[in-house]
Amino acid sequence: MNGDLDTIYMELLQMKEELQSKLFEYASFRSPAEHVTFNQAKTTTLLYHIKEELQDVSLAIAKIEQGTYGICEATGHTIPLEQMGMLPTARTTDDFLYHKQYEKKAFTPYPHESNDSHFEAFHM
């Protein structure tokens, strides 16, 4: 492995350890009173997201070990390690589009600041 990939690999291993610890913490130490309260729903939701993230991290680790890390699952194109370093669990190039969507929304003028109709301003 090269230096950048080693760094990502170590980060993923640390993430896996932290997620496993959180999963154990939330799954093991729930009080019986939580079974009928809002806290149970919150804990169940947290457990779901922790498990989902743990699966993504484990898959990324396996891909590094198999030599397939950074290959887009949709297109087969290589994703640059610089990008993978920003989002180590990315599986496709589309995983990085949220940045572009955010920037588009953040820098789109308000409808009253442009000559476009409201419809056009919101559907650029």
Steps between C-alpha positions, in 0.01 A plus 500: 500500500607856448504772766158649423337158490672400826361813665148427376531136609608598852217755520248235394631255761462768767149582377408131514623471858309812606179386330522154657547664839197726449293207376587301812428801722155570354399135465614384844411776739136579429282513807163319501320835537625600155296228332187715501639849466629736239853398601444151362410638159803728512728214607358270232563765236855556625567125497375476142727782382800367693452153347463652154819706540684199643406297190630778274827521694545122499439490125757775441757311711433180305540686170837638609613152599378357166651781292167630370471813717422821314333333203152636429244220537277661236750587227817307578703823479769574755412760764806711593640431848471871582123464465492169685687667785211746538238224504678169572183290477399627154391227263420699187589834348141606570579489873693824450218688327350624826775764511397630160133501594576689821711755317233544235236564765728721707594726211168508316347847535169534676210531256454868585868565415474377143294571194387135479157387604472317832463170317816554296701612803413187695548260209838600365 
